[in-house]
Amino acid sequence: MTTSKRSILRHRLAKRLLQLRASRGWSQDDLAEAADLHRTYVSLIEREHCNVSLDTLESLAKGLGVEVADLFRS
């Protein structure tokens, strides 16, 4: 996978997380608690500063009550 492709996926995930979180009126703390993650990690994901594991994607999706694929929908 090329660097540009990774950047596109990170950007899509970050944008979608922010959208889903905002639609619920949640703070990063709220999402972190629901997904059993640390708030600073949620912040890093939303700012596109880290790669996430499949386990993390699953935790985020579960916390938001969506499917993993929904984390990448526009």
C-alpha positions as CSV (number, residue, x, y, z in Angstrom):
1,M,0.0,0.0,0.0
2,T,1.4,3.4,-0.9
3,T,1.8,6.2,1.5
4,S,-0.9,8.3,-0.2
5,K,-3.4,5.4,0.2
6,R,-2.6,5.1,3.9
7,S,-3.1,8.9,4.3
8,I,-6.5,8.7,2.6
9,L,-7.6,5.9,4.9
10,R,-6.4,7.7,8.0
11,H,-8.1,10.9,6.8
12,R,-11.4,9.0,6.1
13,L,-11.4,7.3,9.5
14,A,-10.6,10.6,11.3
15,K,-13.3,12.5,9.5
16,R,-15.9,9.8,10.1
17,L,-15.1,9.4,13.8
18,L,-15.5,13.1,14.3
19,Q,-18.8,13.0,12.4
20,L,-20.2,10.1,14.3
21,R,-19.0,11.5,17.6
22,A,-20.5,14.9,16.9
23,S,-23.8,13.4,15.7
24,R,-24.1,11.9,19.2
25,G,-23.1,15.1,21.0
26,W,-20.1,13.2,22.4
27,S,-16.7,14.6,23.5
28,Q,-13.6,12.6,22.9
29,D,-13.8,11.5,26.5
30,D,-17.3,10.1,25.9
31,L,-16.1,8.1,22.8
32,A,-13.0,6.9,24.7
33,E,-15.1,5.7,27.6
34,A,-17.6,3.9,25.2
35,A,-14.8,2.3,23.3
36,D,-12.6,1.5,26.3
37,L,-9.7,3.6,25.0
38,H,-7.8,6.5,26.4
39,R,-8.9,10.0,25.3
40,T,-5.5,11.0,24.1
41,Y,-5.5,8.0,21.8
42,V,-8.9,9.0,20.3
43,S,-7.4,12.5,19.8
44,L,-4.4,11.0,18.0
45,I,-6.7,9.0,15.7
46,E,-8.9,12.0,14.9
47,R,-5.8,14.1,14.1
48,E,-4.5,11.3,11.8
49,H,-1.3,10.8,13.9
50,C,-1.4,7.1,14.3
51,N,-2.2,3.8,12.7
52,V,-4.9,1.8,14.4
53,S,-5.1,-1.9,14.9
54,L,-8.1,-4.1,13.9
55,D,-8.8,-4.4,17.6
56,T,-9.0,-0.7,18.0
57,L,-11.3,-0.4,15.0
58,E,-13.5,-3.0,16.5
59,S,-13.6,-1.1,19.9
60,L,-14.4,2.2,18.2
61,A,-17.2,0.6,16.2
62,K,-18.7,-1.2,19.2
63,G,-18.5,2.0,21.3
64,L,-20.3,3.9,18.6
65,G,-22.8,1.1,17.9
66,V,-21.9,0.8,14.2
67,E,-20.2,-1.8,12.0
68,V,-16.4,-1.4,11.4
69,A,-17.1,-0.7,7.7
70,D,-19.2,2.3,8.8
71,L,-16.1,3.9,10.2
72,F,-14.9,4.4,6.6
73,R,-18.1,5.5,4.9
74,S,-18.3,9.0,3.6
